[in-house]
Amino acid sequence: MRRGASQRAVATRFGVALCTVQRWYRRAHGQRLGRVDWNDLSSAPHRNQRTDTAGEQRALTIRRWLKDRSPLGEYGAAAIRREMKIRGITPLLSISTIGRILRRHGVLDGRRRVRRPPPPRGWYLPAVAAAKAELDSFDTIEGLAIRGGPHVAVLTGISLHGGLPATWTAQAVSAKMVVNALVEHWRSVGLPAYAQFDNDNRFHGPRQYADTVGRVIRLCLSLGVTPVFAPPNETGFQAAIESYNGRWQAKVWSRFKHASIRGLSQRSAKYIAAARKRSSARIEASPRRRPFPKHWRLDLQRAPRGIIVFLRRTDDKGRASLLGHAFNVDRHWLHRLVRAEVNLDDNTIRFFALRRREPTDQPLLNKVSYTLPKRPFQE
């Protein structure tokens, strides 16, 4: 610019705003370029505009007077400013300044919502919350249809810590299909400590009959995997699998046109492979899985052994419903979450209290006797 170039031309040449050129030109005015301080100056104001202590105390005193003696019963920032104006107090503070004074001294009636940190993943199972055990969640997607073709049902699964996804597509999802899919999946990747489901009959078994243990539960117990059933109509417990369901539908189902279920399966397999590759580090860092047992064979007629976990919410009498029965938990624990551990080995059910605010505090509320009737499994 000192050689005669215009300010606008310099701004265009260096790709900056015109005001930037003008600011630096004023900074260097009357100085040799080697002696100009080119550092950015502090953006802090030269003068502190905060109200002095006496002014703050006047505002707080007027608020106390208005709260105790005002006939109108108003003592907010606007009311304080009106009273200061009536009394002729100078300087007259603005409403926003008075509001900041009240907030700074903690005398506002309104209280902000306290946002507590979320509980850890799998907080309702201590071993999973401590990242010492893996949990696989499974769910179904239904209501899909190929244009001019068959309806499509999808079985999905994902691990909680590793984010290991799995998907199976078919015309219908049945309990037998779920068993075959889980065996295939766990043979490939290993066994988790827990497998979580919703309360669908295909996972649980026919719930219209009491003391029913379906084939999926028997599969899990025969492999040493603890089945976990999420509480009905509760959010959060199935968040991982619901999120994966949404991603799969967006990235596979809605993104492409599918001519057949076979083509959909091939497209889904490519997505699963890419997703596992992307999450390989997370999968490797997840809790270790047990190897699938050799020479294993599912015997549905064998009496189930092990633990089944039901997450439930008590009713207005402190009872929890599971396996077709209502069990007394605690008459003081009403409409609260519990973890019911059905131990088929010692014929007991233990109920533990669950609270999101204190996820590590899970005291035993009650212990009741329960024996699963011995009867043949109906195919």
C-alpha positions as CSV (number, residue, x, y, z in Angstrom):
1,M,0.0,0.0,0.0
2,R,2.9,2.4,0.7
3,R,4.0,1.8,-2.9
4,G,0.7,3.0,-4.1
5,A,-1.6,0.0,-4.2
6,S,-5.2,0.5,-3.2
7,Q,-6.6,-1.0,0.0
8,R,-9.2,-3.0,-1.9
9,A,-6.6,-4.4,-4.3
10,V,-4.4,-5.6,-1.4
11,A,-7.4,-7.2,0.3
12,T,-8.3,-9.1,-2.9
13,R,-4.7,-10.2,-3.5
14,F,-4.2,-11.7,0.0
15,G,-7.8,-13.0,0.3
16,V,-8.7,-11.0,3.5
17,A,-11.5,-8.6,4.3
18,L,-11.0,-4.9,3.6
19,C,-11.4,-4.1,7.3
20,T,-8.4,-6.3,8.1
21,V,-6.2,-4.4,5.6
22,Q,-7.3,-1.1,7.2
23,R,-6.7,-2.3,10.7
24,W,-3.1,-3.4,9.9
25,Y,-2.5,-0.2,7.9
26,R,-3.5,1.9,10.9
27,R,-1.3,-0.3,13.2
28,A,1.8,0.4,11.0
29,H,1.1,4.1,10.4
30,G,4.2,6.3,10.8
31,Q,6.5,3.3,11.7
32,R,9.1,1.3,9.9
33,L,7.8,-2.1,9.0
34,G,10.5,-3.8,10.9
35,R,9.5,-2.1,14.1
36,V,5.7,-2.7,13.9
37,D,4.3,-5.1,16.6
38,W,2.3,-7.6,14.4
39,N,1.0,-9.6,17.3
40,D,-2.8,-9.7,17.8
41,L,-3.9,-7.5,20.7
42,S,-6.0,-8.8,23.6
43,S,-9.7,-8.8,23.0
44,A,-10.4,-8.0,26.7
45,P,-12.1,-4.7,27.3
46,H,-9.9,-1.8,28.4
47,R,-12.3,-1.0,31.3
48,N,-14.1,-3.4,33.6
49,Q,-17.8,-2.7,33.3
50,R,-18.9,-4.9,36.3
51,T,-21.1,-3.1,38.8
52,D,-19.4,-2.1,42.0
53,T,-20.1,-3.9,45.3
54,A,-22.2,-1.1,46.6
55,G,-24.5,-1.2,43.6
56,E,-24.9,-4.9,43.8
57,Q,-25.8,-4.7,47.5
58,R,-28.4,-2.0,46.8
59,A,-30.1,-4.3,44.2
60,L,-30.0,-7.2,46.7
61,T,-31.4,-5.1,49.5
62,I,-34.3,-3.8,47.3
63,R,-35.0,-7.4,46.3
64,R,-35.3,-8.5,49.9
65,W,-37.6,-5.5,50.7
66,L,-39.8,-6.2,47.7
67,K,-40.1,-9.9,48.6
68,D,-41.1,-9.2,52.2
69,R,-43.2,-6.0,51.9
70,S,-44.2,-5.3,48.3
71,P,-48.0,-5.4,48.0
72,L,-47.6,-6.6,44.4
73,G,-45.4,-9.6,45.5
74,E,-43.0,-9.1,42.6
75,Y,-39.3,-9.0,43.2
76,G,-37.7,-9.9,39.9
77,A,-35.2,-7.9,37.9
78,A,-37.8,-5.7,36.3
79,A,-39.5,-5.0,39.7
80,I,-36.1,-4.1,41.2
81,R,-35.4,-1.6,38.4
82,R,-38.8,0.0,38.8
83,E,-38.2,0.5,42.6
84,M,-34.7,1.9,42.0
85,K,-36.2,4.4,39.5
86,I,-38.9,5.4,42.1
87,R,-36.3,5.9,44.7
88,G,-34.1,8.0,42.4
89,I,-31.1,5.7,42.7
90,T,-28.2,6.5,40.3
91,P,-26.7,5.0,38.3
92,L,-29.9,3.2,37.2
93,L,-29.0,-0.4,36.4
94,S,-30.5,-2.2,33.4
95,I,-32.7,-5.2,33.8
96,S,-30.0,-7.5,32.3
97,T,-27.4,-6.2,34.7
98,I,-29.7,-6.8,37.7
99,G,-30.4,-10.3,36.4
100,R,-26.7,-11.0,36.3
101,I,-26.3,-9.8,39.8
102,L,-29.1,-12.0,41.1
103,R,-27.7,-15.0,39.3
104,R,-24.2,-14.3,40.5
105,H,-25.4,-14.3,44.1
106,G,-27.6,-17.4,43.7
107,V,-30.9,-15.7,44.7
108,L,-33.0,-16.7,41.6
109,D,-36.1,-18.7,42.4
110,G,-35.7,-20.8,39.2
111,R,-33.4,-23.8,39.3
112,R,-31.6,-25.2,36.3
113,R,-32.1,-28.9,35.6
114,V,-29.2,-30.9,37.0
115,R,-27.8,-33.1,34.2
116,R,-26.2,-36.1,35.7
117,P,-23.7,-38.1,33.7
118,P,-25.2,-41.2,32.1
119,P,-24.6,-44.6,33.6
120,P,-22.0,-46.8,32.0
121,R,-22.8,-49.3,29.3
122,G,-24.7,-52.3,30.7
123,W,-24.9,-50.6,34.1
124,Y,-27.7,-53.1,35.2
125,L,-25.2,-56.0,35.0
126,P,-22.1,-55.3,37.2
127,A,-19.7,-57.5,35.2
128,V,-20.8,-55.8,31.9
129,A,-20.6,-52.3,33.4
130,A,-17.0,-53.0,34.6
131,A,-16.1,-54.2,31.0
132,K,-15.3,-57.6,32.3
133,A,-18.0,-59.4,30.3
134,E,-19.5,-58.9,26.8
135,L,-23.2,-58.6,26.0
136,D,-24.8,-59.3,22.6
137,S,-28.1,-57.7,21.9
138,F,-30.5,-59.1,19.3
139,D,-33.7,-57.7,17.8
140,T,-35.9,-58.0,14.7
141,I,-36.9,-55.6,11.9
142,E,-40.2,-56.2,10.3
143,G,-42.6,-54.5,7.9
144,L,-40.2,-54.4,5.0
145,A,-41.2,-55.5,1.5
146,I,-39.3,-55.7,-1.8
147,R,-41.3,-54.0,-4.6
148,G,-43.0,-56.7,-6.6
149,G,-41.5,-59.3,-4.4
150,P,-41.8,-60.9,-0.9
151,H,-41.9,-59.3,2.5
152,V,-38.6,-59.2,4.4
153,A,-37.9,-59.8,8.0
154,V,-34.4,-59.1,9.5
155,L,-32.7,-60.4,12.6
156,T,-30.0,-58.1,13.9
157,G,-27.4,-58.3,16.6
158,I,-24.6,-56.2,18.0
159,S,-22.2,-56.5,20.9
160,L,-22.3,-53.8,23.6
161,H,-18.6,-53.1,24.1
162,G,-17.1,-54.2,20.8
163,G,-19.9,-53.0,18.5
164,L,-19.6,-56.3,16.6
165,P,-22.6,-56.3,14.1
166,A,-24.5,-59.2,12.6
167,T,-27.6,-59.4,10.3
168,W,-29.7,-62.1,8.8
169,T,-32.4,-61.6,6.3
170,A,-35.3,-64.0,5.5
171,Q,-39.0,-63.9,4.7
172,A,-39.9,-64.6,8.3
173,V,-38.0,-64.7,11.6
174,S,-39.0,-67.7,13.7
175,A,-37.5,-69.2,16.9
176,K,-35.8,-71.9,15.0
177,M,-34.3,-69.3,12.6
178,V,-33.0,-67.4,15.6
179,V,-31.4,-70.5,17.1
180,N,-29.6,-71.3,13.8
181,A,-28.4,-67.7,13.4
182,L,-27.0,-67.5,16.9
183,V,-25.2,-70.8,16.6
184,E,-23.7,-69.7,13.3
185,H,-22.7,-66.3,14.7
186,W,-21.2,-67.6,18.0
187,R,-19.3,-70.4,16.2
188,S,-17.6,-67.6,14.2
189,V,-16.9,-64.9,16.8
190,G,-17.1,-66.8,20.1
191,L,-19.5,-66.8,23.0
192,P,-20.4,-63.7,25.1
193,A,-21.2,-63.8,28.7
194,Y,-24.7,-62.4,28.2
195,A,-27.3,-62.3,25.3
196,Q,-30.0,-59.7,25.6
197,F,-33.5,-59.8,24.0
198,D,-36.8,-58.0,24.1
199,N,-39.9,-60.0,25.3
200,D,-40.9,-61.3,21.9
201,N,-42.3,-64.8,22.0
202,R,-39.7,-65.9,19.5
203,F,-37.0,-65.1,22.0
204,H,-38.7,-65.8,25.3
205,G,-41.1,-68.5,24.4
206,P,-45.0,-68.4,24.5
207,R,-45.6,-66.0,27.3
208,Q,-49.3,-66.9,27.4
209,Y,-48.3,-69.9,29.4
210,A,-46.7,-69.8,32.8
211,D,-43.2,-71.3,33.5
212,T,-42.3,-71.4,29.8
213,V,-38.7,-71.5,28.7
214,G,-38.3,-71.2,24.9
215,R,-35.8,-72.8,22.6
216,V,-33.7,-69.6,22.5
217,I,-33.3,-69.5,26.2
218,R,-32.4,-73.2,26.3
219,L,-29.8,-72.6,23.6
220,C,-28.2,-69.8,25.6
221,L,-28.2,-71.9,28.9
222,S,-26.8,-74.9,27.1
223,L,-23.8,-72.8,25.9
224,G,-23.3,-71.1,29.3
225,V,-24.6,-67.7,28.0
226,T,-26.9,-65.9,30.4
227,P,-30.1,-64.7,28.6
228,V,-31.2,-61.2,29.6
229,F,-34.7,-59.8,28.9
230,A,-35.2,-56.0,28.8
231,P,-38.1,-54.5,30.6
232,P,-41.2,-54.0,28.5
233,N,-41.8,-50.4,27.2
234,E,-38.6,-49.0,28.6
235,T,-36.1,-46.9,26.7
236,G,-32.4,-47.1,27.0
237,F,-31.9,-50.8,27.6
238,Q,-32.1,-51.7,23.9
239,A,-30.5,-48.5,22.7
240,A,-27.5,-50.2,21.1
241,I,-29.5,-52.6,19.0
242,E,-32.1,-50.0,18.1
243,S,-29.4,-47.6,16.9
244,Y,-27.8,-50.4,14.8
245,N,-31.3,-51.2,13.3
246,G,-31.5,-47.6,12.2
247,R,-28.1,-47.6,10.7
248,W,-28.7,-50.8,8.8
249,Q,-31.9,-49.6,7.3
250,A,-30.3,-46.3,6.3
251,K,-27.1,-47.7,4.8
252,V,-28.4,-50.9,3.3
253,W,-32.2,-51.1,3.0
254,S,-33.1,-47.5,2.0
255,R,-29.8,-46.8,0.1
256,F,-30.2,-49.4,-2.6
257,K,-32.9,-51.1,-4.6
258,H,-33.2,-54.8,-4.0
259,A,-34.6,-57.3,-6.5
260,S,-34.6,-60.3,-4.1
261,I,-33.8,-61.4,-0.6
262,R,-30.6,-63.1,-1.8
263,G,-29.4,-59.8,-3.3
264,L,-30.3,-58.0,-0.1
265,S,-28.3,-60.6,1.9
266,Q,-25.3,-60.1,-0.3
267,R,-25.5,-56.3,0.1
268,S,-25.9,-56.6,3.9
269,A,-22.9,-59.0,4.1
270,K,-20.7,-56.3,2.4
271,Y,-21.9,-53.7,4.9
272,I,-21.3,-56.0,7.8
273,A,-17.7,-56.8,6.6
274,A,-17.0,-53.0,6.2
275,A,-18.5,-52.2,9.6
276,R,-16.4,-54.8,11.3
277,K,-13.3,-53.7,9.6
278,R,-13.9,-50.1,10.6
279,S,-14.6,-51.2,14.2
280,S,-11.7,-53.7,14.4
281,A,-9.8,-51.8,17.1
282,R,-12.9,-51.5,19.3
283,I,-13.7,-55.2,18.7
284,E,-10.2,-56.2,19.7
285,A,-10.4,-54.1,22.9
286,S,-13.7,-55.6,24.0
287,P,-14.0,-58.2,26.7
288,R,-12.7,-61.6,25.7
289,R,-15.2,-64.1,24.3
290,R,-15.2,-67.9,25.1
291,P,-14.6,-70.3,22.3
292,F,-17.6,-72.2,21.0
293,P,-17.5,-75.8,22.5
294,K,-16.5,-78.6,20.2
295,H,-18.9,-81.5,19.6
296,W,-21.7,-79.4,21.1
297,R,-25.3,-80.5,20.3
298,L,-28.5,-78.7,21.4
299,D,-30.8,-81.0,23.4
300,L,-34.1,-79.2,23.9
301,Q,-35.4,-81.9,26.2
302,R,-32.7,-81.5,28.7
303,A,-33.7,-79.7,31.9
304,P,-32.3,-76.1,31.6
305,R,-29.7,-75.1,34.1
306,G,-28.1,-71.7,34.9
307,I,-29.4,-68.2,35.4
308,I,-32.0,-66.2,33.5
309,V,-32.1,-62.5,34.0
310,F,-35.3,-60.4,33.7
311,L,-35.2,-56.6,34.0
312,R,-38.6,-55.5,35.3
313,R,-40.4,-52.6,36.8
314,T,-42.5,-53.2,39.9
315,D,-46.2,-52.3,40.1
316,D,-48.1,-50.2,42.7
317,K,-47.9,-53.1,45.2
318,G,-44.1,-53.7,44.8
319,R,-44.6,-56.9,42.6
320,A,-42.6,-57.9,39.5
321,S,-44.1,-60.1,36.8
322,L,-42.0,-62.7,35.1
323,L,-42.5,-66.3,33.8
324,G,-46.3,-65.9,34.1
325,H,-46.2,-65.1,37.9
326,A,-46.3,-61.9,40.0
327,F,-43.6,-62.1,42.7
328,N,-43.5,-59.9,45.8
329,V,-40.3,-57.8,45.7
330,D,-40.6,-55.0,48.2
331,R,-43.7,-53.0,49.3
332,H,-41.5,-49.9,49.5
333,W,-40.0,-50.3,46.1
334,L,-42.9,-49.2,43.9
335,H,-42.8,-48.5,40.2
336,R,-39.0,-49.0,40.3
337,L,-36.6,-51.1,38.3
338,V,-35.3,-54.4,39.5
339,R,-33.0,-57.2,38.2
340,A,-34.5,-60.6,38.7
341,E,-32.0,-63.4,38.6
342,V,-33.8,-66.8,38.2
343,N,-31.3,-69.4,39.3
344,L,-32.5,-72.8,38.0
345,D,-29.7,-74.6,39.9
346,D,-30.7,-73.6,43.5
347,N,-34.4,-72.9,42.6
348,T,-34.4,-69.2,43.7
349,I,-35.1,-65.8,42.3
350,R,-33.1,-62.9,43.6
351,F,-34.4,-59.3,43.1
352,F,-31.8,-56.5,43.0
353,A,-32.7,-52.8,43.1
354,L,-31.6,-50.7,40.0
355,R,-31.2,-46.9,39.9
356,R,-29.7,-45.0,37.1
357,R,-28.6,-42.2,39.5
358,E,-26.5,-44.7,41.5
359,P,-25.7,-47.5,39.0
360,T,-23.2,-49.2,41.3
361,D,-25.6,-49.5,44.2
362,Q,-27.7,-52.6,43.6
363,P,-28.8,-54.0,46.9
364,L,-30.7,-57.3,47.3
365,L,-34.3,-56.5,47.9
366,N,-35.8,-60.0,48.2
367,K,-35.1,-63.7,47.6
368,V,-38.0,-66.1,46.8
369,S,-38.2,-69.8,46.1
370,Y,-39.0,-70.8,42.6
371,T,-38.8,-74.2,40.8
372,L,-39.3,-74.6,37.1
373,P,-41.7,-77.4,36.4
374,K,-40.2,-80.5,34.8
375,R,-42.1,-81.1,31.6
376,P,-41.0,-82.1,28.1
377,F,-40.3,-79.3,25.6
378,Q,-43.1,-79.0,23.0
379,E,-41.7,-78.6,19.5
